[in-house]
Amino acid sequence: MSRFIGKKVLVTGGNSGMGFEAAKEFIREGAEVFITGRNKDTLASALKELGPKARMAVSDSGSLKDIAELAEAIKKEFGHLDAAFINAGVAQFVPLEEITEKHFDDTFNTNVKGPLFLVQKIAPLFKNGGSIVLNGSVVAQLGFPSSAVYSATKAAVVNLAKTLSTDLMSKNIRVNTLSPGPIDTPIFARMGGTAAEVQQTHQHMASQVPLKRLGTVREIARTVLFLASDDSTFIVGSDISVDGGIAQL
């Protein structure tokens, strides 16, 4: 398919996992892609694999300074945007009695403040309408233990898709949320533990999914491209669950 020939796309957190896979899919379908991340080395590695149609910027999604600089860099490199996958975020599961103000502030800064102000800064770059996809989570609908702060941020993101849609309607920019369930990404390894413990976590999470497996990053990427493309022009302010049925069944 070639739905994005000549299109300019932003993918935050595009140096690994779901963001990286989405960037690959956008490029495969003809787009030029601007990726971001906080780690310069992993960004450089991702850029090398993505090839000449990719650009990069080291950017902290919770920093208003970085957000403003990112918008300027995109304007300089691309001139405009046609789509954005706002994917960067943090996920920490902390028991209620261990929640601190720093944990709360850091999580909300990255997962809520960042996406809101990023949309504010990049909206003027959309000249002929377009699509913004926010990365939510099924935790916005469910009550998993030790996830009060993280789940609250994702519930906020789901609502942002609705409120931002009304704000951007006059510019013909659609905003929707993609809410993944348990997905097989490198984040599990980064949470610590031995290989056996990581595998045990995989197996436990898969057992909770009606389809009895974890989702793949490509399944997420394909849904992102659907929401970002003209295949979904009558979908706006919606939350699309890609979760193997865990939030529905």
C-alpha positions as CSV (number, residue, x, y, z in Angstrom):
1,M,0.0,0.0,0.0
2,S,1.1,3.6,-0.5
3,R,-1.3,5.7,1.5
4,F,1.4,8.2,2.7
5,I,3.3,9.1,-0.4
6,G,4.5,12.6,0.0
7,K,3.2,12.9,3.5
8,K,5.1,14.2,6.5
9,V,4.6,12.4,9.8
10,L,5.8,12.9,13.4
11,V,6.2,9.8,15.7
12,T,7.2,10.6,19.3
13,G,9.0,7.8,21.1
14,G,9.9,6.5,17.7
15,N,13.2,5.0,18.7
16,S,11.8,1.7,20.0
17,G,8.7,-0.5,20.5
18,M,5.4,0.6,19.1
19,G,6.7,4.0,17.9
20,F,9.6,2.5,16.0
21,E,7.3,-0.1,14.3
22,A,4.9,2.7,13.4
23,A,7.7,4.8,11.9
24,K,8.8,1.8,9.8
25,E,5.2,1.3,8.5
26,F,4.8,4.9,7.6
27,I,8.0,4.9,5.6
28,R,7.1,1.6,4.0
29,E,3.9,3.4,2.7
30,G,5.8,6.4,1.4
31,A,6.0,8.9,4.2
32,E,8.8,11.0,5.5
33,V,9.0,10.6,9.3
34,F,10.3,12.7,12.1
35,I,11.1,10.5,15.2
36,T,11.8,11.6,18.8
37,G,13.2,10.0,21.9
38,R,15.2,10.9,25.0
39,N,18.2,8.6,24.3
40,K,20.5,9.9,21.5
41,D,22.1,6.5,20.9
42,T,18.9,4.5,20.4
43,L,17.6,7.3,18.3
44,A,20.7,7.2,16.1
45,S,20.4,3.4,15.8
46,A,16.7,3.7,14.8
47,L,17.5,6.5,12.3
48,K,20.1,4.3,10.6
49,E,17.6,1.4,10.3
50,L,14.8,3.6,9.1
51,G,16.9,5.1,6.3
52,P,17.0,8.4,4.4
53,K,13.2,9.2,4.8
54,A,13.7,9.6,8.6
55,R,14.8,12.6,10.7
56,M,15.3,12.7,14.4
57,A,15.4,15.0,17.4
58,V,16.4,14.2,21.0
59,S,13.4,15.4,22.9
60,D,11.9,14.9,26.4
61,S,8.1,14.7,25.9
62,G,7.5,16.3,29.3
63,S,9.6,19.4,28.7
64,L,7.9,22.4,27.3
65,K,11.2,23.8,26.1
66,D,11.9,20.6,24.2
67,I,8.4,20.6,22.7
68,A,8.8,24.1,21.4
69,E,12.2,23.3,19.9
70,L,10.8,20.1,18.3
71,A,8.0,22.1,16.6
72,E,10.6,24.5,15.2
73,A,12.7,21.6,14.0
74,I,9.8,19.9,12.2
75,K,8.9,23.2,10.6
76,K,12.4,23.7,9.4
77,E,12.9,20.1,8.1
78,F,9.4,19.4,6.8
79,G,7.5,22.7,6.5
80,H,4.3,21.1,7.5
81,L,2.7,17.9,9.0
82,D,0.0,15.6,7.7
83,A,-0.1,13.2,10.6
84,A,1.3,12.6,14.1
85,F,1.5,9.6,16.4
86,I,2.0,10.9,19.9
87,N,3.3,7.8,21.4
88,A,6.0,8.7,24.0
89,G,5.1,8.0,27.5
90,V,6.1,6.3,30.8
91,A,4.6,3.4,32.6
92,Q,5.4,2.7,36.3
93,F,3.3,0.5,38.5
94,V,3.5,1.8,42.1
95,P,1.4,0.5,45.1
96,L,-0.8,3.2,46.6
97,E,1.2,3.5,49.8
98,E,4.4,4.1,47.8
99,I,3.1,6.8,45.5
100,T,5.1,10.1,45.8
101,E,4.5,13.6,44.5
102,K,7.5,13.2,42.2
103,H,6.1,10.0,40.7
104,F,2.8,11.7,40.2
105,D,4.3,14.9,38.7
106,D,6.8,13.0,36.4
107,T,4.1,10.7,35.1
108,F,1.5,13.4,34.4
109,N,4.2,15.7,32.9
110,T,5.2,13.1,30.4
111,N,1.9,11.4,29.7
112,V,-0.6,14.3,29.8
113,K,1.1,17.7,29.9
114,G,3.5,16.7,27.1
115,P,0.8,15.5,24.6
116,L,-1.4,18.5,25.3
117,F,1.3,21.1,24.7
118,L,2.8,19.2,21.8
119,V,-0.6,19.3,20.0
120,Q,-0.8,23.0,20.8
121,K,2.6,23.6,19.1
122,I,2.2,21.3,16.1
123,A,-1.4,22.1,15.2
124,P,-0.3,25.2,13.2
125,L,1.9,22.9,11.0
126,F,-1.2,21.1,9.7
127,K,-2.1,23.1,6.6
128,N,-4.7,20.9,4.9
129,G,-6.2,18.9,7.7
130,G,-4.8,15.6,8.9
131,S,-4.8,13.2,11.8
132,I,-3.3,13.0,15.2
133,V,-3.3,9.7,17.0
134,L,-2.7,9.7,20.8
135,N,-1.4,6.5,22.5
136,G,-3.7,5.6,25.3
137,S,-4.0,2.3,27.1
138,V,-6.7,-0.1,28.2
139,V,-5.8,0.8,31.8
140,A,-8.0,3.9,31.3
141,Q,-11.0,1.5,31.4
142,L,-9.8,-1.1,33.9
143,G,-8.7,-1.2,37.5
144,F,-5.4,-2.9,37.6
145,P,-3.6,-2.8,41.0
146,S,-0.7,-0.5,41.6
147,S,-1.6,1.6,38.5
148,A,-3.6,4.6,40.0
149,V,-1.3,7.3,38.6
150,Y,-0.5,5.7,35.2
151,S,-4.2,4.8,34.6
152,A,-5.3,8.3,35.5
153,T,-2.9,9.7,32.9
154,K,-4.2,7.4,30.2
155,A,-7.9,8.2,31.1
156,A,-6.9,11.9,30.6
157,V,-5.4,11.1,27.2
158,V,-8.5,9.4,26.1
159,N,-10.5,12.5,27.0
160,L,-8.0,14.7,25.3
161,A,-8.8,13.0,22.0
162,K,-12.4,14.2,22.4
163,T,-11.7,17.7,23.6
164,L,-8.9,18.4,21.2
165,S,-11.1,17.1,18.4
166,T,-13.6,19.8,19.1
167,D,-10.8,22.5,19.3
168,L,-9.3,21.4,16.0
169,M,-12.5,20.7,14.1
170,S,-12.2,24.0,12.2
171,K,-8.8,23.0,11.0
172,N,-10.1,19.6,9.8
173,I,-7.7,17.8,12.1
174,R,-9.0,14.6,13.5
175,V,-7.8,13.4,16.9
176,N,-8.3,9.8,18.1
177,T,-6.8,7.5,20.7
178,L,-5.3,4.1,20.2
179,S,-5.5,2.0,23.4
180,P,-3.2,-1.0,23.4
181,G,-3.6,-3.9,25.7
182,P,-0.6,-6.1,26.7
183,I,1.9,-5.8,23.9
184,D,5.2,-7.6,23.5
185,T,7.6,-4.7,23.6
186,P,11.1,-4.1,25.0
187,I,9.6,-2.2,28.0
188,F,9.2,-5.5,29.9
189,A,13.0,-6.1,29.9
190,R,13.6,-2.5,31.0
191,M,11.4,-3.0,34.0
192,G,14.1,-5.2,35.6
193,G,14.2,-8.8,36.6
194,T,15.9,-11.9,35.1
195,A,15.0,-13.4,31.7
196,A,12.9,-16.0,33.5
197,E,11.0,-13.4,35.5
198,V,10.3,-11.4,32.3
199,Q,9.1,-14.6,30.6
200,Q,6.9,-15.3,33.6
201,T,5.4,-11.8,33.3
202,H,4.7,-12.4,29.6
203,Q,2.9,-15.6,30.4
204,H,0.9,-14.1,33.2
205,M,-0.2,-11.2,31.1
206,A,-1.1,-13.4,28.1
207,S,-3.2,-15.6,30.3
208,Q,-5.4,-12.5,31.1
209,V,-6.1,-11.8,27.5
210,P,-9.1,-13.5,25.9
211,L,-7.0,-14.3,22.8
212,K,-4.4,-15.9,25.2
213,R,-1.4,-14.0,23.7
214,L,0.3,-10.7,23.8
215,G,-0.3,-8.3,20.9
216,T,2.5,-7.4,18.5
217,V,4.0,-4.0,17.7
218,R,3.0,-4.5,14.1
219,E,-0.6,-4.9,15.1
220,I,-0.4,-1.6,16.9
221,A,1.4,0.0,13.9
222,R,-1.3,-1.1,11.4
223,T,-4.0,0.4,13.6
224,V,-2.0,3.7,13.9
225,L,-1.7,3.9,10.1
226,F,-5.4,3.2,9.7
227,L,-6.3,6.1,12.1
228,A,-3.7,8.4,10.4
229,S,-4.9,7.7,6.9
230,D,-7.9,8.7,4.8
231,D,-9.3,5.2,5.5
232,S,-10.7,6.6,8.7
233,T,-11.9,10.0,7.7
234,F,-15.3,9.6,9.6
235,I,-13.6,8.5,12.9
236,V,-13.0,11.4,15.2
237,G,-12.7,11.7,19.0
238,S,-12.8,7.9,19.3
239,D,-10.8,5.4,21.4
240,I,-9.9,2.3,19.5
241,S,-8.9,-0.7,21.7
242,V,-6.3,-3.0,20.3
243,D,-6.2,-5.4,23.2
244,G,-7.1,-8.9,22.3
245,G,-10.5,-8.3,24.0
246,I,-9.2,-7.7,27.5
247,A,-11.3,-4.5,28.0
248,Q,-14.4,-5.8,26.3
249,L,-14.7,-9.5,27.3
